């Protein structure tokens, strides 16, 4: 009798173990199935606090093509992640985009934004921005941070391609990067007016003298001479004596 009871208990325990294993298997299968469905879209926008022209909702609109495509709840086998990434990269303010799925079935979208450091001003055409990597960006009223202004007859040619793609554009890009890297010049240079032949006039932020910079070349030498003019000549001669300073000629400072 005792043997029969014991055998019965073993059978019950065995059945219980089988049931538990089946439940674990079913649960794992359901969880694995869930991972093949887009559970949620998690968007991360790098530099968002310094760039107000793109936010998470803007990226979501790019992902879904403004609601044309349903992403959340769709099987991943029906989603083309490369195509979605391509839609995101059509936005010029987005420099980099990375899309991948996590273990929970969420679609993770990481974006890095371009940051403007110069603004192109044109009289008869839309304004534009120049990004820190030389890319030409469309104008956005959302971006309000002070940047160097670019004006003049050369602007129509300048915005045709990214600055790093042409020789003349690269020279202007190098000049802008030089100004940005130097705390003094970043605060002092308000505007660059660039003529059709590439001749540049600098409008300072504080002093009244227009600076005839010439072509965007020998940049370091010209700014060294301009610093001498500001720190040695103006304090002795008077801040309002001169209206123009010419740096175009090698090793010379011509003030008028």
Helices and strands as residue ranges (DSSP letters): H 2-34, E 41-46, G 48-50, H 56-64, G 76-78, H 81-89, E 94-101, E 107-113, E 116-120, E 128-131, E 136-138, E 148-151, H 155-158, G 163-165, H 167-181, H 183-188, E 189-194, E 200-204, E 210-214, H 219-228, I 229-233, H 234-237, E 244-246, E 254-255
